[in-house]
Amino acid sequence: MLRVALVVLFLGAAATQVLLPLGAAEIADVNPEVTHLVVPYSLAAIVAIAFGEVVLVIVWRLLTLLAAGEIVSVRARRLLEVATICVCGATVVVAGVAVYLGGFAEANGGGLPLMILGGATLSAAVALVLALGRTELAAELARRRVVESARDMA
């Protein structure tokens, strides 16, 4: 069931990446004063979504390692490191858009920059959880190495 959810999320993200520039262009047609923002904001959103897609692929691979009984491995730790980097990258992109909207574009109406910054904060929290998981996995790998070396000495 989890893999089905991952596929649905990935397909939704891919569709969003395709449809987003079309929607942005439509908004620019209605509001010509934001035409100059269509390309940079579209690219920022596409990059942030791409980071999320990489994380979905990593979750798939971690599930495969879990099913094979290899979740406590250097490979899983590296996957968690890449996932953490991707979530941090998405956080930076989203926070950058929020800062630009709130500070430079003066788009303070409706609290949009604040909502986007809230999303960036949530992403940062996810990155911290991933970093904690990576640290715990590294500690477990170290414990297993100690046990294995003690067995070899005995």
DOKOL-927163 format. One line per field, with one value per residue (C-alpha): residue in three letters; chain; x, y, z. Coordinates in steps of 0.5 Angstrom, whole numbers. Layout:
BEGIN
resn <- ALA:...
chain <- A:...
X <- X:...
Y <- Y:...
Z <- Z:...
// end
This chain:
BEGIN
resn <- MET:LEU:ARG:VAL:ALA:LEU:VAL:VAL:LEU:PHE:LEU:GLY:ALA:ALA:ALA:THR:GLN:VAL:LEU:LEU:PRO:LEU:GLY:ALA:ALA:GLU:ILE:ALA:ASP:VAL:ASN:PRO:GLU:VAL:THR:HIS:LEU:VAL:VAL:PRO:TYR:SER:LEU:ALA:ALA:ILE:VAL:ALA:ILE:ALA:PHE:GLY:GLU:VAL:VAL:LEU:VAL:ILE:VAL:TRP:ARG:LEU:LEU:THR:LEU:LEU:ALA:ALA:GLY:GLU:ILE:VAL:SER:VAL:ARG:ALA:ARG:ARG:LEU:LEU:GLU:VAL:ALA:THR:ILE:CYS:VAL:CYS:GLY:ALA:THR:VAL:VAL:VAL:ALA:GLY:VAL:ALA:VAL:TYR:LEU:GLY:GLY:PHE:ALA:GLU:ALA:ASN:GLY:GLY:GLY:LEU:PRO:LEU:MET:ILE:LEU:GLY:GLY:ALA:THR:LEU:SER:ALA:ALA:VAL:ALA:LEU:VAL:LEU:ALA:LEU:GLY:ARG:THR:GLU:LEU:ALA:ALA:GLU:LEU:ALA:ARG:ARG:ARG:VAL:VAL:GLU:SER:ALA:ARG:ASP:MET:ALA
chain <- A:A:A:A:A:A:A:A:A:A:A:A:A:A:A:A:A:A:A:A:A:A:A:A:A:A:A:A:A:A:A:A:A:A:A:A:A:A:A:A:A:A:A:A:A:A:A:A:A:A:A:A:A:A:A:A:A:A:A:A:A:A:A:A:A:A:A:A:A:A:A:A:A:A:A:A:A:A:A:A:A:A:A:A:A:A:A:A:A:A:A:A:A:A:A:A:A:A:A:A:A:A:A:A:A:A:A:A:A:A:A:A:A:A:A:A:A:A:A:A:A:A:A:A:A:A:A:A:A:A:A:A:A:A:A:A:A:A:A:A:A:A:A:A:A:A:A:A:A:A:A:A:A:A
X <- 0:6:9:2:2:9:7:1:5:11:6:2:9:11:4:5:12:9:2:6:9:2:-2:4:3:-4:-4:1:-4:-9:-4:1:5:8:10:17:16:13:20:24:18:16:24:24:18:20:27:23:19:25:28:21:21:28:26:20:25:30:24:22:29:29:23:27:33:28:24:31:33:39:36:42:47:52:48:41:45:48:41:38:44:42:35:37:40:34:30:35:35:28:27:32:28:22:25:28:21:18:23:23:16:15:21:23:16:12:7:5:-3:-6:0:2:10:8:5:10:15:11:12:20:19:16:21:27:23:23:30:32:28:32:39:37:35:42:45:42:43:51:51:47:52:58:55:55:62:64:60:63:70:69:66:72:77:74
Y <- 0:5:4:5:12:13:12:17:22:21:22:28:31:30:32:39:40:40:44:49:53:53:56:61:63:64:68:73:74:76:80:83:86:79:77:78:73:67:64:64:62:56:54:55:51:45:45:44:39:35:35:32:27:24:23:19:15:14:12:7:4:4:0:-5:-5:-6:-12:-15:-14:-9:-3:-2:-1:4:4:6:11:14:14:18:23:24:25:30:34:34:36:42:44:44:48:53:54:55:60:64:65:67:72:75:75:78:83:85:84:87:81:82:81:75:73:69:70:67:61:59:61:56:51:52:51:44:42:44:40:34:35:35:28:25:28:24:18:18:19:14:9:11:9:3:1:3:-2:-8:-7:-7:-13:-16:-15:-17:-24:-24:-23:-29
Z <- 0:2:-5:-9:-5:-7:-14:-14:-10:-16:-21:-18:-17:-24:-27:-23:-26:-33:-31:-27:-32:-36:-30:-29:-36:-35:-29:-32:-38:-33:-29:-34:-28:-25:-32:-30:-25:-29:-31:-24:-20:-24:-24:-17:-16:-21:-17:-10:-13:-16:-10:-7:-13:-11:-4:-6:-10:-4:0:-5:-4:3:3:-1:4:9:6:4:12:10:13:18:13:10:4:8:11:5:2:8:7:0:3:8:3:-2:4:6:-2:-2:4:2:-5:-2:4:-2:-5:1:3:-4:-4:3:2:-5:-9:-3:-4:3:2:4:8:2:4:11:9:4:10:14:9:9:17:16:11:15:21:16:15:22:23:17:20:27:23:19:26:29:24:24:31:30:25:30:35:30:28:35:36:30:32:39:36:31:37:41
// end
